[in-house]
Amino acid sequence: MNHFSKWRTLAGGLSLSIMLLVGVASGVSAAPSLGADEHAMKPPKTSELSGEQAKPPVEGGKHDAKTTEPMGPTDLVKTDSEGKALSDISIMAGNVANVDFLNPLNYCSKNLLYTPVKNTTTTTKFLHVRVFNQGSYRDIYTSVAANSTVYPASYGINGSYTAYLYVWNGSTYAYDELRSGNHVCNVTVSRISNAGGWVQLKIQNLGTAYATQRSTELAPFPAAGTYTGSHLDSPAPGGAAILRWFWVGTNPYGIVSETLGSFNSPYFFTGDL
C-alpha cells in the first residue's frame, strides 16, 4: 500500500473517531458520577498502568544531521539494487580509523531511520551515507565534529535496509563500513478486560521501531479524571506488553488508540457495560 493510501486510511479512521465521540457520548455526562468515593477508586487487581516504557536514546526528528554539499566524488562499493555488495567487503571493517557507525535507530513517526556516526578523532570528518531500501537509495552528505556523534536521517524507510558509510580523505569519499537492519512499525492494541465499569487495553510493540501510542477515551468521560482522557505510552520494541485501564462506568463508551506519526490505522473499541 502506498503512502497516499495509508494516509487516506488514517484520515478515515480519524473521521470515524469523531463520529464515535458524537454518537457514543450523546446524552451522557462529561465526567464520572462516582460520588464521594471518586478519588479512592482503584482499578481491579492492579494499578492503572503496568509494563515497560521504552524511550529512544535520542528523540526522533530533533537531532537530524545538518546536510552539506558533496566535497567531491565517492569511491562507491558496487552493489545490486537492494544494496547488497557485489564483492567481498568487511561489514564493519572500520577502514577509516575512529569514524564508525553506531547501532541504527528506527522510529515509527514518519518511518524515520537514524544511522548515527561517531567520530573519536581530533578533527572534523566529512561523510557520505548511502541508504538502500525498497529497491532505491538516498544519499546524505554531512559532517561530524571531533569527538562527536551525528545522526544522518532517512525518512520513509520501511522493511530491510543497508547503509554504507564513506569518509572524505581529501580527494574522494572512501568506504568505511556498512550496517544493515529492518525497520518495522507494528504496534498492536487489544481489549483484554471489559467488565464492571472497567476496560483494560494491552499495548504491544511487535516491531523494531520506537513508537508513541496515544490511547484516548472518547466517551463517556473524555478528558476527565485519572482513568479517562488521553494517555501516551512507549511500548518497547520486541513485544513486552503495557496494560492500561480505563474507567467507563455503565455507559456506552468509545476508545481510540493510535501510533503517533505512523501510517498505521488506529484501533477502536466500543461497548456498553
C-alpha positions in Angstrom: 0.0 0.0 0.0 1.4 3.4 -0.9 1.7 6.3 1.5 -1.2 8.2 0.0 -3.5 5.2 0.5 -2.3 4.8 4.1 -2.9 8.5 4.8 -6.5 8.0 3.4 -6.9 5.1 5.8 -5.7 7.2 8.7 -7.9 10.1 7.7 -10.9 7.8 7.5 -10.1 6.5 10.9 -9.9 9.9 12.5 -13.3 10.8 10.9 -14.7 7.6 12.5 -13.3 8.6 15.9 -15.2 11.9 15.6 -18.4 10.1 14.8 -17.8 7.8 17.7 -17.5 10.8 20.0 -20.7 12.4 18.8 -22.7 9.2 18.7 -21.5 7.4 21.8 -21.3 10.4 24.1 -24.7 11.8 23.1 -26.8 12.1 26.2 -24.2 11.2 28.8 -22.3 13.3 31.3 -18.8 14.6 30.6 -17.4 13.4 33.9 -17.7 10.2 36.0 -20.6 10.2 38.5 -18.7 8.4 41.3 -19.9 10.3 44.4 -17.6 10.7 47.4 -15.5 7.6 46.5 -14.2 9.1 43.2 -10.7 9.7 44.4 -10.5 6.4 46.3 -11.5 4.5 43.2 -8.9 1.9 42.1 -8.8 -0.4 39.0 -9.5 -4.1 39.7 -6.5 -6.3 40.6 -3.7 -3.9 39.5 -2.6 -0.3 39.2 -3.7 2.0 36.4 -0.7 1.1 34.3 1.8 -1.7 34.2 4.6 -2.7 31.8 7.9 -1.3 30.4 8.0 2.1 28.9 10.9 2.4 26.3 12.3 5.8 25.3 14.8 6.0 22.4 18.4 7.3 23.2 17.6 10.5 21.3 14.2 12.0 20.3 13.4 11.3 16.6 13.2 14.3 14.4 15.1 16.5 16.9 18.6 15.5 16.1 18.7 15.3 12.3 22.2 15.9 10.9 22.7 19.1 9.0 23.3 18.2 5.4 26.2 19.7 3.3 27.1 19.9 -0.3 29.3 17.0 -1.6 33.1 17.6 -1.2 33.8 15.6 -4.4 33.3 12.1 -5.8 32.7 8.9 -3.9 34.5 5.7 -4.5 31.3 3.6 -4.3 31.1 0.0 -3.4 29.4 -1.9 -6.3 26.0 -3.1 -5.2 22.8 -4.6 -6.6 19.5 -2.6 -6.4 18.8 -3.8 -2.9 22.2 -2.6 -1.6 23.9 -6.0 -1.4 27.7 -5.6 -2.2 28.8 -7.4 -5.3 32.3 -8.1 -4.0 33.6 -9.2 -0.6 33.9 -6.3 1.8 34.2 -6.2 5.5 30.9 -5.3 7.1 32.3 -3.3 10.0 35.9 -3.0 9.0 36.5 0.5 10.3 38.6 1.2 7.2 38.7 4.8 8.4 40.1 4.7 11.9 37.9 6.1 14.7 35.0 7.1 12.5 32.3 4.5 13.0 28.6 3.6 12.6 26.7 3.2 15.9 23.6 1.0 16.1 20.8 2.3 13.8 17.7 3.8 15.4 14.2 3.1 14.0 11.2 5.3 14.7 7.5 4.8 13.8 7.0 8.5 13.4 7.4 9.3 9.7 9.2 6.0 9.3 12.5 7.7 10.4 15.8 5.9 10.4 18.9 7.4 12.1 22.3 5.9 11.1 24.5 7.5 13.8 28.2 8.1 13.1 30.7 8.6 16.0 33.9 10.5 15.4 36.5 9.9 18.1 39.3 11.7 16.2 40.5 15.3 16.9 39.4 16.7 13.6 36.0 17.2 11.8 35.2 14.5 9.3 33.0 14.8 6.2 30.7 12.0 5.5 28.6 10.4 2.7 26.0 8.0 3.9 24.1 6.0 1.2 20.9 4.1 2.5 19.3 1.4 0.4 15.7 0.5 0.9 12.8 -0.9 -1.2 14.9 -1.1 -4.4 16.1 2.5 -4.2 18.6 4.6 -2.3 19.1 8.1 -0.9 22.4 9.9 -0.3 23.2 12.1 2.8 26.2 14.3 2.9 27.1 15.7 6.3 29.9 16.3 8.7 30.8 15.3 12.3 32.9 17.3 14.6 35.8 16.0 16.6 34.8 13.7 19.5 31.1 14.0 18.5 28.2 11.9 17.2 25.9 12.9 14.3 22.6 11.5 13.2 22.0 11.2 9.5 18.3 11.0 8.9 16.3 9.0 6.4 12.5 9.3 6.3 10.0 6.9 4.8 12.1 3.7 5.5 10.1 0.5 5.5 11.4 -3.0 5.8 15.1 -4.1 5.3 17.7 -1.5 4.6 21.5 -1.3 4.2 23.6 1.8 5.0 27.1 2.5 3.6 29.4 5.0 5.3 32.1 6.8 3.3 34.5 9.3 4.7 36.3 12.2 2.8 40.0 11.6 2.5 40.9 14.8 0.7 40.2 13.6 -2.8 37.3 11.2 -2.5 34.8 9.8 -0.1 36.4 6.4 0.8 34.4 3.4 2.0 34.5 2.8 5.8 31.8 0.3 6.8 28.1 -0.7 6.4 25.2 -1.6 8.7 22.0 -3.5 7.8 18.7 -3.7 9.6 14.9 -4.0 9.4 12.5 -1.1 10.0 9.1 -2.4 11.2 6.4 -0.3 12.8 3.9 -2.7 14.3 2.0 -1.8 17.4 -1.0 -3.9 18.3 -3.7 -3.0 20.8 -6.2 -5.5 22.2 -9.0 -5.2 24.8 -8.4 -7.9 27.4 -10.9 -6.8 30.1 -14.4 -5.4 29.6 -16.4 -5.7 32.8 -17.5 -4.0 36.0 -17.2 -0.5 34.5 -13.6 -1.0 33.5 -11.8 -1.6 30.2 -8.2 -2.7 30.0 -6.1 -2.4 26.9 -3.0 -4.4 26.1 -0.5 -2.5 24.0 2.4 -4.3 22.4 5.2 -3.2 20.1 5.9 -6.2 17.9 8.2 -4.2 15.5 11.7 -2.9 15.6 10.9 0.8 15.7 10.4 3.1 18.7 6.7 4.2 19.0 4.5 6.5 20.9 1.0 5.2 21.4 -1.8 7.6 22.3 -5.0 6.0 23.7 -8.0 8.3 24.2 -11.3 7.7 25.8 -13.8 9.5 23.5 -16.8 8.7 25.6 -18.5 8.7 28.1 -15.8 10.6 30.2 -13.4 12.3 27.8 -10.7 14.2 29.5 -12.0 13.7 33.0 -10.2 12.0 35.9 -7.2 9.7 36.4 -8.6 6.9 34.3 -10.1 8.8 31.4 -9.0 11.1 28.7 -5.8 10.7 26.7 -2.7 8.8 27.7 0.7 8.3 26.0 2.7 5.1 26.2 6.0 4.0 24.7 5.9 0.2 24.3 9.3 -1.4 24.0 10.2 -3.0 20.6 10.1 -6.7 21.0 6.6 -7.3 22.4 6.7 -6.6 26.1 3.1 -5.6 27.0 1.8 -2.4 28.5 -1.5 -2.8 30.3 -3.7 0.3 30.8 -7.1 0.7 32.5 -9.9 3.0 31.5 -13.0 3.7 33.7 -16.1 3.8 31.5 -18.8 3.2 34.1 -22.0 1.6 32.8 -22.4 4.0 29.9 -21.7 3.2 26.2 -18.1 4.0 25.6 -15.6 4.6 22.8 -11.8 4.4 23.0 -9.3 5.0 20.2 -5.6 4.1 20.2 -3.2 5.3 17.5 0.6 5.2 16.8 1.6 8.8 16.6 3.2 9.9 13.3 2.8 6.5 11.7 1.0 5.2 8.6 -0.8 2.5 10.7 -4.5 2.5 11.1 -5.9 3.3 14.6 -7.6 0.8 16.8 -11.2 1.4 18.0 -13.0 -0.1 20.9 -16.7 0.4 21.7 -19.2 -1.2 24.1 -21.8 -0.8 26.8 -21.2 -2.1 30.3 
